[in-house]
Each structure stands twice: as structure tokens, then as C-alpha cells.
Amino acid sequence: MKVLKCLAADYRKTKGLYFRTAHLLIPVCAAALFLAYYTNSAWDARVKTEAYYQALGCGFPLLIGLFSSMLSEEEASAASFQDMLSAVNKRRMFYSKLILLIVSGACSVLLASLLFGLGNIYVLKQSVTGMGFYLQASLVLIAGNVFIYVFHWFLSLRFNKGVGIMAGITESIAAALLLTGLGDNIWCYVPCAWAARLTTCMVLQSAGMQVFDAKCRTACFLCVGVTLCGVVLSGIWAQRWEGQGALWRIF
């Protein structure tokens, strides 16, 4: 219950930011732009869906970096992190904002995926799958990026917004590169590539291609393991956090 109260308080703090508006407008604009382009595009329906989810997967790390930095800056400008630093349970405050980031991102991705699916099925009439696929794809996108959220929330608190944003840009570029032949053998070991690659595999699988191979299974296994480790270790670090720029220590 205390975490829920913290979560509600953190959500109210975003009222003066562009946090809520961005999470609503970005998915709407993304779906609308791609659907408008696909109206007169000669691409195959499968390729269109694949390109859309690859774009979402590659853009996700950058947006995570921006939103994590936004919440961190809000705390820094309000009272130099005093609310978090003076809390008896810093871990609860840390997880509350992390949950806010992840839930907001999940809702945004779900909206982007469902809007694209509705447009593809009922407007363009080009979809080769049902709405169930678009729901599943959104779940894979958010699950593949939970560790990225944890990592960026840590970066934003430990360093500053510049570090978090630069890391997001680097990860987005890396995710795009790993979609090419350069990443065929290593993508499953790189967290920023999981979402884009796994959703691509889902699209190809829905088209009847057997692409769920050992690399996909490795990526799924690592995604679960690394995410759980990241959540636990970041919580331990948060309880001992002494402010931005303080010496890093876990124990």
C-alpha cells in the first residue's frame, strides 16, 4: 500500500511536466505517420508491420533515456533529491518512480501497437494477422525494455541527464545496427536489441517462417535473468544512494 501511495504521489508530480502528454502523443503520432505512409506504399504487408515494430524497438531506448532524465530533473529541481535522500526507505521511492516509468511506457506502447493494428486491419485492410498479434507484440516490446528502464533510472540518479540521454542515443543506434547482418550472431547478448529483434521474429513467425531459433531462446533467457538481477541490484544500490555524484557503492 505504501508503494501505491508513493506511486500516486509521483504521478501527481508529473502534472507540470510534458511526461503525460508525451506518452499520449508519441504513440498516436507514430501510428498515424506510419499508417499514412503505408496508404500509398507498395511494400508487402509483412514488411510494413516489421518496419513499424523495428522503429518502435529502436526508438524505445532514446525515449526511456529522455523520460528517466525528466523525472530525475524534476526531483533535483524540487529539493535536490531531498525527498528521496531523507526517506527511511529509499528503495521504495526508487521503485515507485521506476514503476511509474515502466507502466507509462507500457501504456504508451500498447496504444501505439493497438492503433497501428486497428488501422492496418480496418482502414488499410492489409494486415495478415489479428489484433491478438498486436497485443502480444506490445507485451514483448515492453518486456524487452524493462532492464533498459532500470539501467537508465540508475544512470539518471547516479550521474545527470546528459549521461542518460547520450546512453539512450547510443543504444538506439546500436539497436538499429544490430537489426542488420552485423548483429546476426551477437544481438541476443545486447539488451538494447532484444525488443526490436524479438518483435521482428514475431512478425516473421506470424507469416509462417520458422525463425524462433537458439538465439531467440537465449535472448529470452537473458532478458528474464538480467532484468531480475538489475531490479534487485538497483534496489540495493538505491537504499545506499547518497545523491547525484556521490561515490557508487552497493554494500
One Martini backbone bead per residue (centre of mass of N, CA, C, O) as a GRO file, in nm:
protein
  251
    1MET     BB    1   0.055   0.063  -0.019
    2LYS     BB    2   0.301   0.257  -0.005
    3VAL     BB    3   0.374   0.235  -0.303
    4LEU     BB    4   0.105   0.349  -0.411
    5LYS     BB    5   0.136   0.626  -0.278
    6CYS     BB    6   0.399   0.699  -0.420
    7LEU     BB    7   0.288   0.668  -0.707
    8ALA     BB    8   0.070   0.886  -0.684
    9ALA     BB    9   0.264   1.117  -0.615
   10ASP     BB   10   0.443   1.094  -0.870
   11TYR     BB   11   0.214   1.147  -1.071
   12ARG     BB   12   0.146   1.436  -0.970
   13LYS     BB   13   0.437   1.557  -1.038
   14THR     BB   14   0.378   1.541  -1.367
   15LYS     BB   15   0.183   1.780  -1.430
   16GLY     BB   16   0.422   2.001  -1.520
   17LEU     BB   17   0.487   1.810  -1.740
   18TYR     BB   18   0.542   1.618  -2.053
   19PHE     BB   19   0.493   1.322  -1.977
   20ARG     BB   20   0.195   1.260  -2.045
   21THR     BB   21   0.175   1.382  -2.330
   22ALA     BB   22   0.399   1.213  -2.463
   23HIS     BB   23   0.267   0.928  -2.402
   24LEU     BB   24   0.028   1.004  -2.603
   25LEU     BB   25   0.144   1.137  -2.873
   26ILE     BB   26   0.362   0.945  -2.982
   27PRO     BB   27   0.183   0.695  -3.059
   28VAL     BB   28  -0.017   0.846  -3.237
   29CYS     BB   29   0.190   0.962  -3.440
   30ALA     BB   30   0.326   0.700  -3.525
   31ALA     BB   31   0.076   0.554  -3.637
   32ALA     BB   32  -0.015   0.776  -3.835
   33LEU     BB   33   0.242   0.797  -4.011
   34PHE     BB   34   0.260   0.501  -4.103
   35LEU     BB   35  -0.026   0.477  -4.222
   36ALA     BB   36   0.003   0.705  -4.427
   37TYR     BB   37   0.243   0.581  -4.580
   38TYR     BB   38   0.105   0.292  -4.637
   39THR     BB   39  -0.124   0.375  -4.832
   40ASN     BB   40   0.112   0.420  -5.088
   41SER     BB   41   0.259   0.159  -5.041
   42ALA     BB   42   0.437  -0.132  -5.193
   43TRP     BB   43   0.462  -0.292  -4.963
   44ASP     BB   44   0.456  -0.546  -4.777
   45ALA     BB   45   0.272  -0.625  -4.504
   46ARG     BB   46   0.502  -0.752  -4.340
   47VAL     BB   47   0.712  -0.522  -4.377
   48LYS     BB   48   0.549  -0.302  -4.241
   49THR     BB   49   0.530  -0.430  -3.961
   50GLU     BB   50   0.832  -0.468  -3.917
   51ALA     BB   51   0.915  -0.166  -3.939
   52TYR     BB   52   0.746  -0.058  -3.706
   53TYR     BB   53   0.873  -0.235  -3.472
   54GLN     BB   54   1.162  -0.146  -3.523
   55ALA     BB   55   1.117   0.152  -3.461
   56LEU     BB   56   1.020   0.115  -3.172
   57GLY     BB   57   1.268  -0.045  -3.065
   58CYS     BB   58   1.484   0.181  -3.137
   59GLY     BB   59   1.338   0.431  -2.984
   60PHE     BB   60   1.309   0.349  -2.686
   61PRO     BB   61   1.585   0.419  -2.543
   62LEU     BB   62   1.566   0.724  -2.588
   63LEU     BB   63   1.297   0.769  -2.435
   64ILE     BB   64   1.391   0.656  -2.168
   65GLY     BB   65   1.615   0.864  -2.122
   66LEU     BB   66   1.429   1.114  -2.123
   67PHE     BB   67   1.225   1.030  -1.894
   68SER     BB   68   1.428   0.975  -1.672
   69SER     BB   69   1.549   1.263  -1.675
   70MET     BB   70   1.288   1.412  -1.611
   71LEU     BB   71   1.241   1.292  -1.325
   72SER     BB   72   1.518   1.366  -1.209
   73GLU     BB   73   1.493   1.677  -1.252
   74GLU     BB   74   1.244   1.715  -1.077
   75GLU     BB   75   1.383   1.630  -0.811
   76ALA     BB   76   1.624   1.830  -0.823
   77SER     BB   77   1.451   2.103  -0.843
   78ALA     BB   78   1.277   2.078  -0.588
   79ALA     BB   79   1.517   1.937  -0.351
   80SER     BB   80   1.773   1.779  -0.419
   81PHE     BB   81   1.652   1.487  -0.336
   82GLN     BB   82   1.532   1.498  -0.040
   83ASP     BB   83   1.297   1.298  -0.043
   84MET     BB   84   1.481   1.050  -0.103
   85LEU     BB   85   1.723   1.090   0.104
   86SER     BB   86   1.522   1.112   0.370
   87ALA     BB   87   1.429   0.841   0.341
   88VAL     BB   88   1.410   0.542   0.491
   89ASN     BB   89   1.294   0.417   0.209
   90LYS     BB   90   1.453   0.440  -0.084
   91ARG     BB   91   1.356   0.196  -0.245
   92ARG     BB   92   1.060   0.282  -0.271
   93MET     BB   93   1.113   0.539  -0.434
   94PHE     BB   94   1.260   0.406  -0.667
   95TYR     BB   95   1.034   0.202  -0.753
   96SER     BB   96   0.807   0.400  -0.801
   97LYS     BB   97   0.938   0.547  -1.047
   98LEU     BB   98   0.990   0.295  -1.211
   99ILE     BB   99   0.695   0.210  -1.239
  100LEU     BB  100   0.599   0.465  -1.377
  101LEU     BB  101   0.772   0.431  -1.628
  102ILE     BB  102   0.675   0.146  -1.717
  103VAL     BB  103   0.368   0.196  -1.728
  104SER     BB  104   0.376   0.431  -1.925
  105GLY     BB  105   0.519   0.272  -2.150
  106ALA     BB  106   0.311   0.045  -2.179
  107CYS     BB  107   0.071   0.224  -2.261
  108SER     BB  108   0.207   0.347  -2.508
  109VAL     BB  109   0.265   0.083  -2.663
  110LEU     BB  110  -0.021  -0.023  -2.670
  111LEU     BB  111  -0.134   0.214  -2.831
  112ALA     BB  112   0.053   0.193  -3.080
  113SER     BB  113  -0.026  -0.102  -3.154
  114LEU     BB  114  -0.340  -0.082  -3.169
  115LEU     BB  115  -0.362   0.146  -3.374
  116PHE     BB  116  -0.210  -0.001  -3.597
  117GLY     BB  117  -0.393  -0.247  -3.608
  118LEU     BB  118  -0.660  -0.104  -3.673
  119GLY     BB  119  -0.556   0.034  -3.933
  120ASN     BB  120  -0.462  -0.227  -4.080
  121ILE     BB  121  -0.742  -0.379  -4.072
  122TYR     BB  122  -0.981  -0.135  -4.118
  123VAL     BB  123  -0.835   0.060  -4.329
  124LEU     BB  124  -0.614  -0.091  -4.511
  125LYS     BB  125  -0.649  -0.404  -4.527
  126GLN     BB  126  -0.333  -0.561  -4.467
  127SER     BB  127  -0.352  -0.764  -4.257
  128VAL     BB  128  -0.223  -1.100  -4.150
  129THR     BB  129  -0.344  -1.036  -3.865
  130GLY     BB  130  -0.456  -1.006  -3.558
  131MET     BB  131  -0.492  -0.839  -3.256
  132GLY     BB  132  -0.322  -1.036  -3.088
  133PHE     BB  133  -0.047  -0.965  -3.205
  134TYR     BB  134  -0.032  -0.662  -3.110
  135LEU     BB  135  -0.042  -0.731  -2.812
  136GLN     BB  136   0.208  -0.915  -2.800
  137ALA     BB  137   0.413  -0.709  -2.911
  138SER     BB  138   0.384  -0.506  -2.677
  139LEU     BB  139   0.484  -0.701  -2.455
  140VAL     BB  140   0.765  -0.749  -2.576
  141LEU     BB  141   0.864  -0.458  -2.578
  142ILE     BB  142   0.847  -0.407  -2.270
  143ALA     BB  143   1.004  -0.655  -2.165
  144GLY     BB  144   1.272  -0.579  -2.334
  145ASN     BB  145   1.289  -0.281  -2.153
  146VAL     BB  146   1.316  -0.300  -1.843
  147PHE     BB  147   1.624  -0.288  -1.811
  148ILE     BB  148   1.653  -0.006  -1.940
  149TYR     BB  149   1.501   0.138  -1.719
  150VAL     BB  150   1.685   0.064  -1.486
  151PHE     BB  151   1.948   0.179  -1.606
  152HIS     BB  152   1.844   0.479  -1.649
  153TRP     BB  153   1.760   0.540  -1.359
  154PHE     BB  154   2.040   0.509  -1.248
  155LEU     BB  155   2.186   0.720  -1.426
  156SER     BB  156   2.011   0.968  -1.340
  157LEU     BB  157   2.099   0.951  -1.033
  158ARG     BB  158   2.415   0.921  -1.053
  159PHE     BB  159   2.428   1.151  -1.260
  160ASN     BB  160   2.284   1.275  -1.554
  161LYS     BB  161   2.102   1.361  -1.828
  162GLY     BB  162   2.331   1.339  -2.037
  163VAL     BB  163   2.401   1.042  -1.991
  164GLY     BB  164   2.121   0.919  -2.048
  165ILE     BB  165   2.079   1.032  -2.336
  166MET     BB  166   2.339   0.920  -2.465
  167ALA     BB  167   2.272   0.626  -2.407
  168GLY     BB  168   2.010   0.621  -2.575
  169ILE     BB  169   2.135   0.690  -2.847
  170THR     BB  170   2.334   0.455  -2.858
  171GLU     BB  171   2.119   0.227  -2.833
  172SER     BB  172   1.954   0.297  -3.087
  173ILE     BB  173   2.184   0.260  -3.288
  174ALA     BB  174   2.255  -0.030  -3.207
  175ALA     BB  175   1.978  -0.155  -3.268
  176ALA     BB  176   1.984  -0.089  -3.572
  177LEU     BB  177   2.249  -0.242  -3.641
  178LEU     BB  178   2.145  -0.527  -3.518
  179LEU     BB  179   1.934  -0.570  -3.761
  180THR     BB  180   2.157  -0.647  -3.916
  181GLY     BB  181   2.418  -0.851  -4.004
  182LEU     BB  182   2.595  -0.755  -3.759
  183GLY     BB  183   2.377  -0.900  -3.537
  184ASP     BB  184   2.325  -1.212  -3.582
  185ASN     BB  185   2.540  -1.322  -3.339
  186ILE     BB  186   2.486  -1.079  -3.087
  187TRP     BB  187   2.197  -0.968  -3.007
  188CYS     BB  188   2.126  -1.163  -2.758
  189TYR     BB  189   2.357  -0.986  -2.571
  190VAL     BB  190   2.183  -0.713  -2.628
  191PRO     BB  191   1.945  -0.533  -2.473
  192CYS     BB  192   1.867  -0.311  -2.699
  193ALA     BB  193   1.784  -0.560  -2.915
  194TRP     BB  194   1.547  -0.735  -2.814
  195ALA     BB  195   1.283  -0.597  -2.904
  196ALA     BB  196   1.331  -0.568  -3.213
  197ARG     BB  197   1.405  -0.870  -3.271
  198LEU     BB  198   1.158  -1.019  -3.143
  199THR     BB  199   0.939  -0.877  -3.315
  200THR     BB  200   1.049  -0.971  -3.583
  201CYS     BB  201   1.011  -1.272  -3.524
  202MET     BB  202   0.704  -1.253  -3.490
  203VAL     BB  203   0.635  -1.164  -3.776
  204LEU     BB  204   0.766  -1.406  -3.923
  205GLN     BB  205   0.604  -1.624  -3.772
  206SER     BB  206   0.318  -1.521  -3.870
  207ALA     BB  207   0.418  -1.593  -4.182
  208GLY     BB  208   0.555  -1.903  -4.141
  209MET     BB  209   0.832  -1.863  -4.016
  210GLN     BB  210   1.117  -2.038  -3.880
  211VAL     BB  211   1.286  -1.820  -3.629
  212PHE     BB  212   1.281  -1.967  -3.351
  213ASP     BB  213   1.575  -1.988  -3.209
  214ALA     BB  214   1.849  -1.997  -3.008
  215LYS     BB  215   1.872  -1.686  -2.992
  216CYS     BB  216   1.588  -1.633  -2.884
  217ARG     BB  217   1.617  -1.805  -2.628
  218THR     BB  218   1.858  -1.653  -2.515
  219ALA     BB  219   1.723  -1.375  -2.496
  220CYS     BB  220   1.497  -1.459  -2.301
  221PHE     BB  221   1.675  -1.559  -2.072
  222LEU     BB  222   1.842  -1.296  -2.034
  223CYS     BB  223   1.610  -1.103  -1.987
  224VAL     BB  224   1.514  -1.226  -1.721
  225GLY     BB  225   1.782  -1.238  -1.561
  226VAL     BB  226   1.884  -0.942  -1.593
  227THR     BB  227   1.633  -0.801  -1.485
  228LEU     BB  228   1.629  -0.921  -1.202
  229CYS     BB  229   1.913  -0.828  -1.124
  230GLY     BB  230   1.865  -0.524  -1.172
  231VAL     BB  231   1.638  -0.484  -0.965
  232VAL     BB  232   1.793  -0.577  -0.713
  233LEU     BB  233   2.059  -0.406  -0.731
  234SER     BB  234   1.922  -0.127  -0.750
  235GLY     BB  235   1.787  -0.145  -0.469
  236ILE     BB  236   2.047  -0.164  -0.306
  237TRP     BB  237   2.165   0.101  -0.406
  238ALA     BB  238   1.933   0.297  -0.327
  239GLN     BB  239   1.961   0.261  -0.012
  240ARG     BB  240   2.280   0.390  -0.054
  241TRP     BB  241   2.213   0.654  -0.160
  242GLU     BB  242   2.385   1.004  -0.175
  243GLY     BB  243   2.367   1.117  -0.454
  244GLN     BB  244   2.467   1.302  -0.696
  245GLY     BB  245   2.810   1.201  -0.735
  246ALA     BB  246   2.839   0.986  -0.556
  247LEU     BB  247   2.975   0.724  -0.448
  248TRP     BB  248   2.976   0.409  -0.557
  249ARG     BB  249   2.760   0.169  -0.384
  250ILE     BB  250   2.630  -0.133  -0.243
  251PHE     BB  251   2.775  -0.202   0.061
   0.00000   0.00000   0.00000
